Amino acid sequence: RDAGVTLALENHSDFTAAEYRSIVEAVDDDRARVFLDVINPVAALEDPVPVVAALAPLAVAGHVKDFELESIQTEGGYHRRGFSVLYRYPGEGIADLPRIWSALAAGLDGRELPIAVEGLDSLPDVRDQPERLRRSFEHLRGLVPAPAPA
C-alpha cells in the first residue's frame, strides 16, 4: 500500500464472474481489483457481455482480443469432434465486440480504463503485426463513442 501498488486479479477460466467479484469483495481493499480481459470469459464457457458488465466496476486495467472457432473434424471429415478456440487480434474474429464494449462502458460509469490489445498468434519471421495492429486499433476506435461537443 505504501508503495502505491494495486494488485489486479485477471479474470480467466479459473472462476466465474461471481466468484471473481466475491474474491475482490472478500479482500475488501481498494488496492485489490480486477484486470479485465473482455474475451477470457469464453475460456470459461461464459458469455463475455454479462461477465464484463459484472467485473467492469472492479477493473483497474485490462486487455482485449478476439477469437475464432476452428472446427475439428474426424478423419475423412464425416463428423465434427468439437471446436478449438483460437485468439485473434480485435476485429479478426467472431466476438461481439460492440456489445462487449457497450457493457464495458456502462460498467465503468464514465471512468477511464487502460486497455491493451492482446495478440496471441504472432508467428516468427512474419512481419504482419504492425498492419494487423493498425486495423485492430481502427476497429476498436470505431466502437468508442465520439466525445460530446464541449
N, CA and C atoms as an extended XYZ file, in Angstrom:
450
Properties=species:S:1:pos:R:3:atomname:S:1:resname:S:1:resid:I:1 pbc="F F F"
N         0.833       -1.193        0.000 N   ARG     1
C         0.000        0.000        0.000 CA  ARG     1
C         0.873        1.250        0.000 C   ARG     1
N         1.912        1.262        0.848 N   ASP     2
C         2.788        2.436        0.943 CA  ASP     2
C         3.509        2.713       -0.377 C   ASP     2
N         3.758        1.657       -1.147 N   ALA     3
C         4.432        1.820       -2.436 CA  ALA     3
C         3.464        2.198       -3.546 C   ALA     3
N         2.161        2.234       -3.259 N   GLY     4
C         1.178        2.602       -4.278 CA  GLY     4
C         0.835        1.477       -5.234 C   GLY     4
N         1.065        0.242       -4.836 N   VAL     5
C         0.808       -0.905       -5.704 CA  VAL     5
C        -0.642       -1.361       -5.559 C   VAL     5
N        -1.267       -1.623       -6.696 N   THR     6
C        -2.588       -2.235       -6.726 CA  THR     6
C        -2.439       -3.635       -7.292 C   THR     6
N        -2.984       -4.607       -6.613 N   LEU     7
C        -2.965       -5.986       -7.082 CA  LEU     7
C        -4.191       -6.213       -7.948 C   LEU     7
N        -3.979       -6.629       -9.187 N   ALA     8
C        -5.088       -6.844      -10.120 CA  ALA     8
C        -5.164       -8.321      -10.485 C   ALA     8
N        -6.256       -8.948      -10.156 N   LEU     9
C        -6.515      -10.360      -10.431 CA  LEU     9
C        -7.170      -10.482      -11.803 C   LEU     9
N        -6.489      -11.145      -12.749 N   GLU    10
C        -7.046      -11.273      -14.095 CA  GLU    10
C        -8.121      -12.354      -14.135 C   GLU    10
N        -9.275      -11.994      -14.703 N   ASN    11
C       -10.310      -12.999      -14.924 CA  ASN    11
C        -9.823      -13.948      -16.009 C   ASN    11
N        -9.992      -15.219      -15.758 N   HIS    12
C        -9.568      -16.232      -16.717 CA  HIS    12
C       -10.578      -17.357      -16.671 C   HIS    12
N       -10.159      -18.564      -16.903 N   SER    13
C       -11.091      -19.687      -16.904 CA  SER    13
C       -11.151      -20.367      -15.544 C   SER    13
N       -10.498      -19.785      -14.553 N   ASP    14
C       -10.423      -20.399      -13.232 CA  ASP    14
C       -11.714      -20.265      -12.429 C   ASP    14
N       -12.374      -19.124      -12.566 N   PHE    15
C       -13.554      -18.826      -11.753 CA  PHE    15
C       -14.623      -18.152      -12.603 C   PHE    15
N       -15.840      -18.169      -12.116 N   THR    16
C       -16.923      -17.421      -12.762 CA  THR    16
C       -16.803      -15.953      -12.377 C   THR    16
N       -17.559      -15.120      -13.050 N   ALA    17
C       -17.566      -13.690      -12.727 CA  ALA    17
C       -18.016      -13.476      -11.281 C   ALA    17
N       -19.011      -14.219      -10.843 N   ALA    18
C       -19.488      -14.081       -9.455 CA  ALA    18
C       -18.385      -14.448       -8.469 C   ALA    18
N       -17.602      -15.470       -8.783 N   GLU    19
C       -16.511      -15.856       -7.888 CA  GLU    19
C       -15.415      -14.791       -7.858 C   GLU    19
N       -15.089      -14.193       -9.018 N   TYR    20
C       -14.098      -13.107       -9.024 CA  TYR    20
C       -14.591      -11.941       -8.175 C   TYR    20
N       -15.857      -11.583       -8.338 N   ARG    21
C       -16.419      -10.496       -7.519 CA  ARG    21
C       -16.318      -10.836       -6.040 C   ARG    21
N       -16.652      -12.064       -5.679 N   SER    22
C       -16.628      -12.435       -4.258 CA  SER    22
C       -15.207      -12.404       -3.702 C   SER    22
N       -14.213      -12.773       -4.511 N   ILE    23
C       -12.813      -12.714       -4.061 CA  ILE    23
C       -12.420      -11.273       -3.765 C   ILE    23
N       -12.688      -10.384       -4.707 N   VAL    24
C       -12.312       -8.975       -4.527 CA  VAL    24
C       -13.082       -8.367       -3.350 C   VAL    24
N       -14.366       -8.683       -3.244 N   GLU    25
C       -15.160       -8.142       -2.143 CA  GLU    25
C       -14.708       -8.708       -0.798 C   GLU    25
N       -14.289       -9.976       -0.756 N   ALA    26
C       -13.822      -10.582        0.495 CA  ALA    26
C       -12.511       -9.956        0.964 C   ALA    26
N       -11.636       -9.601        0.022 N   VAL    27
C       -10.381       -8.944        0.380 CA  VAL    27
C       -10.680       -7.556        0.959 C   VAL    27
N       -11.712       -6.916        0.431 N   ASP    28
C       -12.191       -5.631        0.952 CA  ASP    28
C       -11.074       -4.594        1.086 C   ASP    28
N       -10.371       -4.385       -0.017 N   ASP    29
C        -9.280       -3.415       -0.039 CA  ASP    29
C        -9.291       -2.760       -1.417 C   ASP    29
N        -9.307       -1.439       -1.466 N   ASP    30
C        -9.371       -0.751       -2.754 CA  ASP    30
C        -8.115       -0.950       -3.591 C   ASP    30
N        -7.083       -1.596       -3.042 N   ARG    31
C        -5.864       -1.913       -3.797 CA  ARG    31
C        -5.897       -3.337       -4.343 C   ARG    31
N        -7.001       -4.034       -4.194 N   ALA    32
C        -7.196       -5.364       -4.787 CA  ALA    32
C        -8.356       -5.239       -5.759 C   ALA    32
N        -8.070       -5.333       -7.044 N   ARG    33
C        -9.061       -5.087       -8.084 CA  ARG    33
C        -9.000       -6.192       -9.135 C   ARG    33
N        -9.614       -5.920      -10.272 N   VAL    34
C        -9.670       -6.884      -11.378 CA  VAL    34
C        -8.915       -6.338      -12.578 C   VAL    34
N        -8.137       -7.208      -13.221 N   PHE    35
C        -7.566       -6.944      -14.540 CA  PHE    35
C        -8.507       -7.642      -15.509 C   PHE    35
N        -9.274       -6.869      -16.239 N   LEU    36
C       -10.391       -7.395      -17.019 CA  LEU    36
C        -9.998       -7.721      -18.453 C   LEU    36
N        -9.953       -9.004      -18.748 N   ASP    37
C        -9.791       -9.461      -20.132 CA  ASP    37
C       -11.203       -9.696      -20.655 C   ASP    37
N       -11.613       -8.912      -21.630 N   VAL    38
C       -13.018       -8.952      -22.072 CA  VAL    38
C       -13.378      -10.203      -22.863 C   VAL    38
N       -12.384      -10.988      -23.287 N   ILE    39
C       -12.659      -12.207      -24.052 CA  ILE    39
C       -12.406      -13.473      -23.237 C   ILE    39
N       -11.665      -13.397      -22.161 N   ASN    40
C       -11.394      -14.600      -21.367 CA  ASN    40
C       -12.644      -15.334      -20.885 C   ASN    40
N       -13.797      -14.695      -20.709 N   PRO    41
C       -14.970      -15.475      -20.315 CA  PRO    41
C       -15.275      -16.632      -21.276 C   PRO    41
N       -14.886      -16.505      -22.529 N   VAL    42
C       -15.104      -17.576      -23.498 CA  VAL    42
C       -14.388      -18.850      -23.044 C   VAL    42
N       -13.208      -18.697      -22.431 N   ALA    43
C       -12.453      -19.857      -21.956 CA  ALA    43
C       -13.171      -20.572      -20.811 C   ALA    43
N       -14.048      -19.851      -20.116 N   ALA    44
C       -14.840      -20.452      -19.038 CA  ALA    44
C       -16.245      -20.805      -19.527 C   ALA    44
N       -16.436      -20.769      -20.850 N   LEU    45
C       -17.728      -21.043      -21.485 CA  LEU    45
C       -18.825      -20.126      -20.963 C   LEU    45
N       -18.453      -18.861      -20.725 N   GLU    46
C       -19.404      -17.839      -20.312 CA  GLU    46
C       -19.562      -16.802      -21.422 C   GLU    46
N       -20.718      -16.170      -21.464 N   ASP    47
C       -20.968      -15.064      -22.382 CA  ASP    47
C       -20.172      -13.852      -21.879 C   ASP    47
N       -19.291      -13.274      -22.703 N   PRO    48
C       -18.495      -12.146      -22.238 CA  PRO    48
C       -19.300      -10.925      -21.800 C   PRO    48
N       -20.454      -10.670      -22.391 N   VAL    49
C       -21.187       -9.430      -22.089 CA  VAL    49
C       -21.576       -9.328      -20.615 C   VAL    49
N       -22.275      -10.309      -20.032 N   PRO    50
C       -22.609      -10.164      -18.614 CA  PRO    50
C       -21.392      -10.229      -17.693 C   PRO    50
N       -20.356      -10.955      -18.094 N   VAL    51
C       -19.138      -11.003      -17.284 CA  VAL    51
C       -18.480       -9.630      -17.256 C   VAL    51
N       -18.355       -9.007      -18.406 N   VAL    52
C       -17.768       -7.667      -18.482 CA  VAL    52
C       -18.613       -6.682      -17.684 C   VAL    52
N       -19.913       -6.763      -17.805 N   ALA    53
C       -20.789       -5.866      -17.042 CA  ALA    53
C       -20.584       -6.047      -15.539 C   ALA    53
N       -20.418       -7.285      -15.099 N   ALA    54
C       -20.259       -7.564      -13.669 CA  ALA    54
C       -18.891       -7.151      -13.134 C   ALA    54
N       -17.850       -7.298      -13.948 N   LEU    55
C       -16.497       -7.052      -13.456 CA  LEU    55
C       -15.963       -5.655      -13.767 C   LEU    55
N       -16.541       -4.952      -14.727 N   ALA    56
C       -16.043       -3.626      -15.097 CA  ALA    56
C       -15.960       -2.667      -13.904 C   ALA    56
N       -16.943       -2.638      -13.004 N   PRO    57
C       -16.823       -1.711      -11.872 CA  PRO    57
C       -15.617       -1.985      -10.968 C   PRO    57
N       -15.072       -3.198      -11.023 N   LEU    58
C       -13.929       -3.568      -10.178 CA  LEU    58
C       -12.596       -3.480      -10.919 C   LEU    58
N       -12.635       -3.154      -12.211 N   ALA    59
C       -11.437       -3.207      -13.048 CA  ALA    59
C       -10.575       -1.953      -12.919 C   ALA    59
N        -9.250       -2.175      -12.942 N   VAL    60
C        -8.291       -1.070      -12.961 CA  VAL    60
C        -7.523       -1.023      -14.276 C   VAL    60
N        -7.567       -2.099      -15.039 N   ALA    61
C        -6.908       -2.188      -16.343 CA  ALA    61
C        -7.419       -3.468      -16.996 C   ALA    61
N        -7.023       -3.667      -18.248 N   GLY    62
C        -7.438       -4.889      -18.920 CA  GLY    62
C        -6.857       -4.988      -20.305 C   GLY    62
N        -7.318       -6.014      -21.009 N   HIS    63
C        -6.944       -6.112      -22.414 CA  HIS    63
C        -8.083       -6.737      -23.215 C   HIS    63
N        -7.936       -6.555      -24.515 N   VAL    64
C        -8.945       -7.021      -25.455 CA  VAL    64
C        -8.253       -7.827      -26.539 C   VAL    64
N        -8.926       -8.857      -26.938 N   LYS    65
C        -8.517       -9.651      -28.088 CA  LYS    65
C        -9.797      -10.117      -28.754 C   LYS    65
N        -9.708      -10.953      -29.727 N   ASP    66
C       -10.865      -11.507      -30.414 CA  ASP    66
C       -10.654      -13.013      -30.440 C   ASP    66
N       -11.580      -13.742      -30.986 N   PHE    67
C       -11.401      -15.185      -31.089 CA  PHE    67
C       -12.155      -15.713      -32.292 C   PHE    67
N       -11.727      -16.887      -32.721 N   GLU    68
C       -12.462      -17.609      -33.743 CA  GLU    68
C       -12.574      -19.057      -33.294 C   GLU    68
N       -13.528      -19.756      -33.835 N   LEU    69
C       -13.704      -21.176      -33.552 CA  LEU    69
C       -13.233      -21.961      -34.759 C   LEU    69
N       -12.423      -22.959      -34.507 N   GLU    70
C       -11.941      -23.822      -35.571 CA  GLU    70
C       -12.582      -25.196      -35.376 C   GLU    70
N       -13.262      -25.661      -36.394 N   SER    71
C       -13.922      -26.963      -36.337 CA  SER    71
C       -12.884      -28.077      -36.411 C   SER    71
N       -13.018      -29.036      -35.528 N   ILE    72
C       -12.121      -30.195      -35.536 CA  ILE    72
C       -12.914      -31.367      -36.099 C   ILE    72
N       -12.518      -31.807      -37.281 N   GLN    73
C       -13.221      -32.886      -37.977 CA  GLN    73
C       -12.567      -34.233      -37.695 C   GLN    73
N       -13.343      -35.280      -37.780 N   THR    74
C       -12.778      -36.623      -37.719 CA  THR    74
C       -12.027      -36.897      -39.018 C   THR    74
N       -11.234      -37.921      -39.016 N   GLU    75
C       -10.541      -38.308      -40.247 CA  GLU    75
C       -11.591      -38.581      -41.317 C   GLU    75
N       -11.411      -37.999      -42.467 N   GLY    76
C       -12.379      -38.142      -43.541 CA  GLY    76
C       -13.442      -37.052      -43.521 C   GLY    76
N       -13.500      -36.294      -42.436 N   GLY    77
C       -14.403      -35.150      -42.355 CA  GLY    77
C       -15.871      -35.487      -42.289 C   GLY    77
N       -16.241      -36.681      -41.873 N   TYR    78
C       -17.661      -37.041      -41.851 CA  TYR    78
C       -18.367      -36.585      -40.576 C   TYR    78
N       -17.591      -36.182      -39.568 N   HIS    79
C       -18.208      -35.797      -38.303 CA  HIS    79
C       -17.308      -34.784      -37.588 C   HIS    79
N       -17.913      -33.870      -36.869 N   ARG    80
C       -17.152      -32.870      -36.113 CA  ARG    80
C       -16.891      -33.398      -34.707 C   ARG    80
N       -15.635      -33.367      -34.277 N   ARG    81
C       -15.275      -33.778      -32.914 CA  ARG    81
C       -15.552      -32.663      -31.915 C   ARG    81
N       -15.480      -31.445      -32.356 N   GLY    82
C       -15.650      -30.290      -31.473 CA  GLY    82
C       -15.018      -29.068      -32.096 C   GLY    82
N       -14.619      -28.138      -31.258 N   PHE    83
C       -14.055      -26.879      -31.720 CA  PHE    83
C       -12.830      -26.525      -30.895 C   PHE    83
N       -11.923      -25.794      -31.502 N   SER    84
C       -10.815      -25.145      -30.796 CA  SER    84
C       -11.125      -23.657      -30.789 C   SER    84
N       -10.818      -23.015      -29.683 N   VAL    85
C       -10.942      -21.566      -29.578 CA  VAL    85
C        -9.553      -20.987      -29.830 C   VAL    85
N        -9.450      -20.131      -30.834 N   LEU    86
C        -8.174      -19.528      -31.206 CA  LEU    86
C        -8.272      -18.018      -31.033 C   LEU    86
N        -7.361      -17.446      -30.274 N   TYR    87
C        -7.381      -15.999      -30.048 CA  TYR    87
C        -6.824      -15.263      -31.257 C   TYR    87
N        -7.406      -14.108      -31.518 N   ARG    88
C        -7.026      -13.268      -32.651 CA  ARG    88
C        -6.984      -11.807      -32.210 C   ARG    88
N        -6.466      -10.972      -33.078 N   TYR    89
C        -6.488       -9.535      -32.815 CA  TYR    89
C        -7.926       -9.023      -32.946 C   TYR    89
N        -8.263       -7.955      -32.207 N   PRO    90
C        -9.614       -7.393      -32.299 CA  PRO    90
C       -10.002       -7.096      -33.751 C   PRO    90
N       -11.192       -7.549      -34.112 N   GLY    91
C       -11.708       -7.343      -35.458 CA  GLY    91
C       -11.421       -8.493      -36.401 C   GLY    91
N       -10.618       -9.472      -35.968 N   GLU    92
C       -10.281      -10.606      -36.824 CA  GLU    92
C       -11.094      -11.854      -36.505 C   GLU    92
N       -11.971      -11.780      -35.539 N   GLY    93
C       -12.691      -12.973      -35.124 CA  GLY    93
C       -14.190      -12.757      -35.077 C   GLY    93
N       -14.837      -13.506      -34.191 N   ILE    94
C       -16.303      -13.506      -34.133 CA  ILE    94
C       -16.863      -12.903      -32.845 C   ILE    94
N       -16.005      -12.370      -31.979 N   ALA    95
C       -16.502      -11.770      -30.735 CA  ALA    95
C       -17.436      -10.607      -31.050 C   ALA    95
N       -18.478      -10.485      -30.269 N   ASP    96
C       -19.423       -9.375      -30.434 CA  ASP    96
C       -18.862       -8.161      -29.693 C   ASP    96
N       -17.771       -7.611      -30.241 N   LEU    97
C       -17.095       -6.504      -29.577 CA  LEU    97
C       -17.973       -5.269      -29.387 C   LEU    97
N       -18.893       -4.935      -30.280 N   PRO    98
C       -19.763       -3.781      -29.994 CA  PRO    98
C       -20.584       -3.970      -28.703 C   PRO    98
N       -21.161       -5.141      -28.501 N   ARG    99
C       -21.932       -5.384      -27.268 CA  ARG    99
C       -21.019       -5.438      -26.050 C   ARG    99
N       -19.860       -6.053      -26.203 N   ILE   100
C       -18.904       -6.133      -25.101 CA  ILE   100
C       -18.441       -4.730      -24.715 C   ILE   100
N       -18.128       -3.916      -25.700 N   TRP   101
C       -17.658       -2.542      -25.448 CA  TRP   101
C       -18.756       -1.718      -24.779 C   TRP   101
N       -19.992       -1.917      -25.185 N   SER   102
C       -21.108       -1.207      -24.549 CA  SER   102
C       -21.248       -1.615      -23.090 C   SER   102
N       -21.124       -2.913      -22.811 N   ALA   103
C       -21.196       -3.392      -21.424 CA  ALA   103
C       -20.045       -2.823      -20.602 C   ALA   103
N       -18.873       -2.741      -21.217 N   LEU   104
C       -17.716       -2.183      -20.526 CA  LEU   104
C       -17.950       -0.709      -20.194 C   LEU   104
N       -18.390        0.051      -21.171 N   ALA   105
C       -18.640        1.479      -20.944 CA  ALA   105
C       -19.686        1.694      -19.850 C   ALA   105
N       -20.752        0.910      -19.887 N   ALA   106
C       -21.799        1.052      -18.869 CA  ALA   106
C       -21.259        0.711      -17.482 C   ALA   106
N       -20.438       -0.329      -17.396 N   GLY   107
C       -19.883       -0.734      -16.109 CA  GLY   107
C       -18.850        0.222      -15.553 C   GLY   107
N       -18.212        0.984      -16.429 N   LEU   108
C       -17.210        1.949      -15.978 CA  LEU   108
C       -17.848        3.245      -15.498 C   LEU   108
N       -19.071        3.510      -15.944 N   ASP   109
C       -19.812        4.694      -15.487 CA  ASP   109
C       -19.002        5.985      -15.649 C   ASP   109
N       -18.400        6.142      -16.829 N   GLY   110
C       -17.659        7.366      -17.135 CA  GLY   110
C       -16.197        7.343      -16.716 C   GLY   110
N       -15.784        6.343      -16.009 N   ARG   111
C       -14.399        6.214      -15.551 CA  ARG   111
C       -13.526        5.714      -16.702 C   ARG   111
N       -12.293        6.187      -16.783 N   GLU   112
C       -11.353        5.702      -17.795 CA  GLU   112
C       -10.745        4.375      -17.348 C   GLU   112
N       -10.403        3.534      -18.326 N   LEU   113
C        -9.787        2.244      -18.029 CA  LEU   113
C        -8.706        1.964      -19.065 C   LEU   113
N        -7.447        1.807      -18.640 N   PRO   114
C        -6.406        1.448      -19.609 CA  PRO   114
C        -6.653        0.032      -20.145 C   PRO   114
N        -6.683       -0.079      -21.468 N   ILE   115
C        -6.906       -1.371      -22.122 CA  ILE   115
C        -5.783       -1.586      -23.140 C   ILE   115
N        -5.164       -2.750      -23.094 N   ALA   116
C        -4.129       -3.113      -24.061 CA  ALA   116
C        -4.711       -4.111      -25.051 C   ALA   116
N        -4.192       -4.095      -26.259 N   VAL   117
C        -4.568       -5.097      -27.254 CA  VAL   117
C        -3.659       -6.294      -27.048 C   VAL   117
N        -4.274       -7.455      -26.965 N   GLU   118
C        -3.505       -8.681      -26.786 CA  GLU   118
C        -3.583       -9.485      -28.075 C   GLU   118
N        -2.427       -9.741      -28.668 N   GLY   119
C        -2.363      -10.565      -29.867 CA  GLY   119
C        -1.569      -11.815      -29.562 C   GLY   119
N        -2.180      -12.944      -29.743 N   LEU   120
C        -1.554      -14.179      -29.279 CA  LEU   120
C        -1.187      -15.143      -30.399 C   LEU   120
N        -1.249      -14.697      -31.620 N   ASP   121
C        -0.959      -15.644      -32.692 CA  ASP   121
C         0.169      -15.144      -33.590 C   ASP   121
N         1.119      -14.429      -33.003 N   SER   122
C         2.259      -13.950      -33.774 CA  SER   122
C         3.111      -15.128      -34.217 C   SER   122
N         3.531      -15.081      -35.447 N   LEU   123
C         4.384      -16.138      -35.999 CA  LEU   123
C         5.791      -15.597      -36.178 C   LEU   123
N         6.815      -16.411      -35.880 N   PRO   124
C         8.186      -15.942      -36.084 CA  PRO   124
C         8.433      -15.652      -37.561 C   PRO   124
N         9.226      -14.649      -37.802 N   ASP   125
C         9.634      -14.281      -39.165 CA  ASP   125
C         8.480      -13.813      -40.046 C   ASP   125
N         7.338      -13.439      -39.445 N   VAL   126
C         6.215      -12.883      -40.210 CA  VAL   126
C         6.023      -11.447      -39.746 C   VAL   126
N         6.168      -10.493      -40.637 N   ARG   127
C         6.106       -9.079      -40.291 CA  ARG   127
C         4.716       -8.502      -40.542 C   ARG   127
N         3.669       -9.186      -40.081 N   ASP   128
C         2.314       -8.694      -40.301 CA  ASP   128
C         1.750       -7.956      -39.091 C   ASP   128
N         2.479       -7.913      -37.986 N   GLN   129
C         1.941       -7.336      -36.757 CA  GLN   129
C         1.592       -5.848      -36.866 C   GLN   129
N         2.459       -4.995      -37.430 N   PRO   130
C         2.082       -3.571      -37.494 CA  PRO   130
C         0.770       -3.336      -38.240 C   PRO   130
N         0.578       -3.989      -39.357 N   GLU   131
C        -0.660       -3.803      -40.128 CA  GLU   131
C        -1.866       -4.370      -39.385 C   GLU   131
N        -1.717       -5.517      -38.784 N   ARG   132
C        -2.831       -6.110      -38.033 CA  ARG   132
C        -3.190       -5.249      -36.833 C   ARG   132
N        -2.195       -4.715      -36.151 N   LEU   133
C        -2.466       -3.819      -35.019 CA  LEU   133
C        -3.144       -2.541      -35.488 C   LEU   133
N        -2.704       -1.988      -36.614 N   ARG   134
C        -3.336       -0.776      -37.148 CA  ARG   134
C        -4.808       -1.021      -37.394 C   ARG   134
N        -5.143       -2.152      -38.035 N   ARG   135
C        -6.548       -2.484      -38.298 CA  ARG   135
C        -7.318       -2.707      -36.999 C   ARG   135
N        -6.670       -3.339      -36.019 N   SER   136
C        -7.331       -3.580      -34.727 CA  SER   136
C        -7.652       -2.278      -34.019 C   SER   136
N        -6.689       -1.359      -33.983 N   PHE   137
C        -6.936       -0.066      -33.336 CA  PHE   137
C        -8.040        0.695      -34.059 C   PHE   137
N        -8.018        0.649      -35.374 N   GLU   138
C        -9.068        1.305      -36.157 CA  GLU   138
C       -10.433        0.695      -35.820 C   GLU   138
N       -10.491       -0.609      -35.737 N   HIS   139
C       -11.742       -1.301      -35.386 CA  HIS   139
C       -12.215       -0.889      -33.996 C   HIS   139
N       -11.314       -0.882      -33.034 N   LEU   140
C       -11.688       -0.522      -31.662 CA  LEU   140
C       -12.104        0.937      -31.547 C   LEU   140
N       -11.417        1.823      -32.253 N   ARG   141
C       -11.804        3.246      -32.229 CA  ARG   141
C       -13.229        3.431      -32.746 C   ARG   141
N       -13.625        2.614      -33.697 N   GLY   142
C       -14.989        2.696      -34.221 CA  GLY   142
C       -16.038        2.266      -33.204 C   GLY   142
N       -15.635        1.560      -32.150 N   LEU   143
C       -16.562        1.121      -31.115 CA  LEU   143
C       -16.733        2.152      -29.995 C   LEU   143
N       -15.781        3.074      -29.900 N   VAL   144
C       -15.812        4.080      -28.835 CA  VAL   144
C       -16.636        5.267      -29.313 C   VAL   144
N       -17.667        5.640      -28.556 N   PRO   145
C       -18.464        6.785      -28.987 CA  PRO   145
C       -17.639        8.070      -28.993 C   PRO   145
N       -17.933        8.909      -29.955 N   ALA   146
C       -17.237       10.190      -30.032 CA  ALA   146
C       -17.597       11.043      -28.816 C   ALA   146
N       -16.619       11.799      -28.285 N   PRO   147
C       -16.938       12.657      -27.139 CA  PRO   147
C       -17.973       13.705      -27.503 C   PRO   147
N       -18.788       14.058      -26.537 N   ALA   148
C       -19.807       15.097      -26.765 CA  ALA   148
C       -19.101       16.432      -26.979 C   ALA   148
N       -19.634       17.281      -27.878 N   PRO   149
C       -19.005       18.595      -28.095 CA  PRO   149
C       -19.028       19.405      -26.811 C   PRO   149
N       -17.943       20.148      -26.608 N   ALA   150
C       -17.820       20.978      -25.380 CA  ALA   150
C       -18.638       22.248      -25.496 C   ALA   150
